Amino acid sequence: MQFAQNGRVPSPSRITLTDVASRAGVSVATASRALRARGEMAADTRSRVLRAASELGYSTTGQVRGRPRRGTSLMFDLVLGHFHDPYTEEITAGARTTASRLGYDLVLTAERDEPADDWPERIRSRGSAGVIVGLIVPTSTQIAAMRRAGIPLVLMEPPSEASSPLPSLRTTDSAGGAAAARHLVERGARRFVVIGGAPSYRYGRARVDGFVRTVDEIAPGAPCVRTSADWSAWDARRACARALAELPGDGPIGVFACSDEMAAGAYRAIADSGRAIPRDVLVVGFDDVRGARWLHPSLTTIRQPIREMASEAVRILAHAAAGGEVSTEAIVMPTELVERGSTRALVRD
């Protein structure tokens, strides 16, 4: 590190990239890449460089890193565990459309499945104006890092509750499960299979509980086999096949899957068993992603307002970035049953 003749650390205006690299124990090139969030490097290396820059008061603009001055940042981050399925595509589309309308860019930031994941440091280094965290609950350390940087967080469909209150958006999962149960009974189902998700996230439990409770209320004594799958079509096919083999009694079957992808797996299991949809088995999914209408027959499902939730999350961040107060009370948006071909069998007495 360079020192002035009096032995003190140079003032922030005189701090150079060389000083940061020396403090972090890395090359100047590595320090540069870390500060610009470019290239692959170990999370602890990037964190060490960012920490050194913060301690020295260095930034590429000559200002201390963190949330930029009001009006200088036109960027929001969307943090997800992955970006390659229909559900996350809907989140991305909703957030991107509204961010663009409000004059912000949207940065897609992947959460890495490792203890040293540094997404808060990456976001902090580029001075984001706010962060949407989808289907993930940030740790207390990650929340604290964002608060120190003055960067607001909004959670979308958190799988569990955060360690401290944060703004969040979610849907009426239990009511959606209940609506699926009522619809299947009304359409003539007398035996039931419900496919929950594993891990058993908050929203998955609520959907199953709403379904089972409603079946017990309006069709008391009806056989109901509960099973679970890892939120994939392949595993749901296996789980549904086993449940169909275990289901006692006779009569029309109603299957409720906690996601449309798992419902697609149930379609395969039903065909494997020699049954047909909707002649022998009625099926309801959950989400209403685009692929639901492409199944044959098209899938009856519980629609989540996925794009609307993502859009509202962006509006909350824009309000916070403008200096507005944001409530930590959860915003709950309603689900809606969308009837399609998978439950259009004749009602039987």
C-alpha positions in Angstrom: 0.0 0.0 0.0 1.2 3.5 -0.7 1.6 5.9 2.2 2.1 9.6 2.3 5.3 10.9 3.8 3.6 11.4 7.2 2.7 7.7 7.3 -1.0 8.0 6.9 -3.2 6.3 4.3 -3.8 8.6 1.3 -7.1 10.4 1.1 -9.8 8.6 -0.9 -9.3 11.0 -3.9 -5.7 9.7 -4.1 -6.4 6.0 -3.5 -5.5 4.0 -6.6 -6.4 0.5 -7.9 -2.9 -0.5 -7.0 -3.6 0.4 -3.3 -6.7 -1.8 -3.4 -4.9 -4.7 -5.0 -2.1 -4.5 -2.4 -4.5 -4.4 0.5 -6.4 -7.4 -0.8 -3.2 -9.3 -1.7 -4.1 -9.8 -5.4 -2.9 -8.5 -8.8 -4.2 -5.2 -10.2 -5.9 -7.1 -13.0 -7.8 -9.3 -10.5 -8.8 -6.3 -8.4 -10.1 -4.6 -11.5 -12.2 -7.6 -12.5 -13.6 -8.0 -9.0 -14.6 -4.3 -8.8 -16.4 -4.5 -12.1 -18.0 -7.9 -11.4 -16.5 -9.4 -14.5 -15.2 -12.9 -15.1 -15.2 -15.9 -12.8 -13.3 -15.9 -9.6 -13.5 -17.4 -6.1 -16.2 -15.7 -4.0 -13.7 -15.1 -1.1 -11.3 -13.4 -3.5 -14.0 -11.0 -4.8 -15.2 -10.3 -1.3 -11.6 -9.6 -0.2 -11.2 -7.0 -3.0 -14.5 -5.4 -2.3 -13.8 -5.2 1.4 -10.4 -3.6 0.7 -11.9 -1.0 -1.6 -14.6 -0.2 1.0 -12.0 0.2 3.7 -9.9 2.5 1.6 -12.8 4.4 0.3 -12.0 3.6 -3.3 -14.4 3.3 -6.3 -14.1 3.7 -10.0 -16.1 6.9 -9.7 -14.1 8.2 -6.8 -16.9 7.7 -4.3 -17.4 5.1 -1.6 -19.3 2.1 -3.0 -22.8 1.3 -1.9 -26.1 2.7 -3.1 -25.3 5.6 -5.5 -26.6 9.1 -4.9 -30.2 9.6 -5.7 -30.8 9.8 -9.4 -27.5 8.2 -10.4 -28.6 4.6 -10.4 -31.0 3.3 -13.0 -30.6 -0.4 -12.3 -32.5 -3.1 -10.4 -31.2 -6.6 -9.7 -33.4 -9.8 -10.0 -31.8 -12.6 -7.9 -33.0 -16.1 -8.7 -31.5 -19.6 -8.2 -31.9 -20.2 -12.0 -33.4 -18.7 -15.1 -34.3 -21.6 -17.2 -37.9 -22.7 -16.5 -41.3 -21.3 -17.4 -41.9 -19.9 -13.9 -38.7 -17.8 -13.7 -39.2 -16.7 -17.3 -42.6 -15.2 -16.3 -40.9 -13.5 -13.3 -38.2 -12.1 -15.6 -40.7 -10.9 -18.2 -42.9 -9.1 -15.7 -40.0 -7.4 -13.9 -38.2 -6.4 -17.1 -41.3 -4.8 -18.7 -42.1 -2.6 -15.7 -38.5 -1.7 -15.0 -38.2 -0.5 -18.6 -41.4 1.5 -18.4 -40.1 3.2 -15.2 -36.7 4.0 -16.8 -34.6 1.3 -15.1 -32.5 -1.5 -16.5 -32.9 -5.0 -15.0 -29.8 -7.1 -14.2 -30.2 -10.9 -13.8 -28.1 -12.1 -10.9 -27.8 -15.8 -10.2 -27.6 -17.1 -6.6 -24.9 -19.7 -6.4 -25.6 -22.8 -4.4 -22.6 -22.5 -2.2 -22.0 -21.2 1.4 -19.7 -18.4 0.2 -22.1 -17.0 -2.4 -21.3 -13.4 -2.9 -24.4 -12.0 -4.7 -24.8 -9.1 -2.2 -21.2 -8.1 -2.9 -21.6 -8.3 -6.6 -24.8 -6.1 -6.4 -23.2 -3.7 -4.0 -20.1 -3.3 -6.2 -22.3 -2.1 -9.1 -24.5 0.2 -7.0 -27.9 -1.3 -7.7 -30.9 0.8 -6.7 -32.8 -2.2 -5.4 -33.1 -6.0 -5.4 -35.9 -8.5 -6.1 -35.1 -11.9 -4.5 -37.3 -14.5 -6.0 -38.1 -18.0 -4.5 -35.1 -17.5 -2.1 -34.8 -16.4 1.5 -31.7 -14.3 2.0 -29.6 -15.0 5.1 -29.3 -12.6 7.9 -25.7 -11.8 6.7 -27.0 -11.0 3.2 -29.8 -8.9 4.5 -27.4 -7.0 6.7 -25.0 -6.4 3.8 -27.8 -4.9 1.7 -28.9 -2.7 4.6 -25.4 -1.4 5.2 -25.2 -0.4 1.5 -28.7 1.2 1.6 -30.0 -1.1 -1.1 -33.7 -2.1 -0.5 -34.8 -5.7 -0.9 -38.2 -7.2 -1.9 -38.9 -10.9 -1.7 -41.1 -12.6 -4.2 -42.8 -15.9 -3.2 -40.3 -16.7 -0.4 -40.1 -20.4 0.4 -40.0 -19.6 4.2 -40.0 -16.5 6.3 -37.0 -14.2 6.4 -35.0 -13.7 9.6 -36.1 -10.0 9.7 -39.2 -8.3 8.3 -38.9 -7.4 4.6 -41.4 -6.4 1.9 -42.7 -9.5 0.2 -45.2 -10.6 -2.5 -47.0 -13.9 -2.5 -50.3 -15.5 -3.6 -53.3 -17.1 -1.9 -51.8 -20.6 -2.0 -54.1 -22.3 0.5 -57.2 -20.8 -1.2 -55.8 -22.1 -4.6 -55.5 -25.6 -3.2 -59.1 -25.3 -1.8 -60.4 -24.2 -5.2 -58.7 -27.2 -6.9 -60.4 -29.5 -4.5 -63.9 -28.0 -5.0 -63.5 -28.1 -8.7 -62.5 -31.8 -8.8 -65.4 -32.8 -6.6 -67.8 -30.8 -8.7 -66.5 -32.4 -11.8 -67.2 -35.9 -10.4 -63.9 -37.1 -8.8 -64.5 -39.4 -5.8 -60.9 -40.5 -5.1 -57.9 -38.2 -4.9 -54.1 -38.0 -5.3 -52.3 -34.8 -4.2 -48.7 -34.3 -5.2 -46.8 -31.9 -2.9 -43.3 -30.6 -3.4 -40.1 -31.7 -1.8 -38.5 -29.7 -0.2 -41.7 -28.8 1.5 -41.6 -25.0 0.9 -44.1 -22.6 2.6 -46.2 -22.2 -0.5 -46.3 -26.0 -1.3 -47.5 -26.8 2.2 -50.2 -24.2 2.0 -51.5 -25.6 -1.3 -51.6 -29.2 0.0 -53.2 -28.2 3.3 -55.9 -26.2 1.5 -56.7 -29.1 -0.9 -56.8 -31.8 1.8 -58.8 -29.7 4.2 -61.4 -28.9 1.6 -61.7 -32.5 0.4 -62.3 -33.6 4.0 -65.0 -30.9 4.3 -67.0 -31.5 1.1 -66.2 -35.2 0.4 -65.7 -36.7 3.9 -64.3 -40.2 3.8 -63.1 -40.0 0.2 -59.8 -41.9 -0.3 -56.9 -39.4 -0.7 -53.3 -40.4 -1.1 -50.7 -37.8 -0.4 -47.3 -38.0 -2.1 -44.4 -35.7 -3.0 -41.9 -35.0 -5.7 -38.9 -32.8 -6.2 -40.8 -30.1 -8.1 -39.9 -31.8 -11.4 -42.0 -33.6 -14.0 -39.8 -36.7 -13.9 -40.0 -37.2 -10.2 -43.8 -36.4 -10.2 -44.3 -39.1 -12.8 -42.7 -41.6 -10.3 -44.6 -40.3 -7.3 -48.0 -40.2 -9.1 -47.5 -43.8 -10.4 -46.9 -45.1 -6.9 -49.9 -43.1 -5.6 -52.3 -44.4 -8.3 -51.2 -48.0 -7.4 -51.9 -47.4 -3.7 -55.2 -45.6 -4.2 -58.1 -47.7 -2.8 -61.6 -48.0 -4.0 -63.3 -47.4 -7.3 -64.6 -44.4 -9.2 -63.3 -41.3 -10.9 -59.9 -40.0 -9.7 -58.9 -36.4 -9.2 -55.2 -35.5 -9.2 -53.9 -32.2 -7.8 -50.3 -31.3 -8.4 -48.6 -28.3 -6.7 -47.0 -27.1 -9.9 -47.8 -27.3 -13.6 -44.5 -29.1 -14.2 -45.4 -31.8 -11.7 -48.8 -32.0 -13.3 -47.1 -32.8 -16.7 -45.3 -35.7 -14.9 -48.7 -36.9 -13.6 -50.0 -37.0 -17.2 -47.3 -39.5 -18.1 -48.0 -41.7 -15.0 -51.7 -41.7 -15.8 -51.0 -42.8 -19.4 -48.6 -45.5 -18.1 -51.3 -46.9 -16.0 -53.6 -47.4 -19.0 -56.0 -44.6 -17.9 -57.0 -41.5 -19.9 -57.5 -37.8 -19.1 -60.2 -36.7 -18.5 -62.2 -39.9 -19.0 -60.7 -41.7 -16.0 -58.6 -39.1 -14.2 -59.1 -35.4 -13.8 -56.0 -33.2 -13.3 -55.5 -29.8 -11.8 -52.1 -28.0 -11.6 -50.8 -24.8 -10.1 -49.1 -21.8 -11.7 -50.6 -21.4 -15.2 -47.3 -21.1 -17.0 -47.4 -21.1 -20.8 -46.8 -24.8 -21.1 -50.1 -25.6 -19.3 -52.2 -24.9 -22.3 -49.9 -27.0 -24.6 -50.4 -30.3 -22.8 -52.9 -32.7 -24.3 -55.5 -32.2 -23.1 -54.8 -28.7 -22.0 -54.3 -28.4 -18.2 -56.8 -27.0 -15.8 -54.7 -25.1 -13.3 -54.6 -22.5 -10.5 -53.3 -19.3 -12.0 -50.8 -17.3 -10.1 -50.4 -13.7 -11.1 -46.6 -14.2 -11.6 -45.9 -11.3 -13.9 -48.1 -9.0 -11.9 -46.2 -9.9 -8.7 -42.9 -9.2 -10.4 -44.2 -6.0 -11.8 -45.4 -4.9 -8.3 -42.0 -5.7 -6.8 -40.3 -3.4 -9.3 -42.8 -0.6 -8.5 -42.0 -1.0 -4.7 -38.3 -0.7 -5.4 -38.8 2.4 -7.6 -40.8 3.9 -4.8 -38.1 3.1 -2.3 -35.4 4.5 -4.7 -37.3 7.8 -4.8 -37.1 8.0 -1.0 -40.6 6.6 -0.2 -41.4 4.5 2.8 -42.1 0.8 2.1 -44.2 -1.4 4.3 -42.9 -4.8 5.4 -46.4 -6.2 5.4 -46.8 -9.0 2.8 -48.7 -8.2 -0.3 -51.0 -11.2 -1.1 -52.4 -11.4 -4.7 -55.3 -13.7 -5.5 -55.1 -17.0 -7.4 -57.8 -18.1 -9.9 -58.8 -21.4 -11.3 -58.5 -21.7 -15.1 -60.6 -24.6 -16.4 -59.3 -26.4 -19.5 -59.5 -29.9 -21.0 -58.1 -31.9 -18.2 -61.3 -31.6 -16.1 -63.9 -31.4 -18.8 -65.3 -34.9 -18.3 -69.0 -35.4 -17.9 -70.2 -34.9 -14.3 -71.3 -38.3 -13.0 -73.9 -38.9 -10.4 
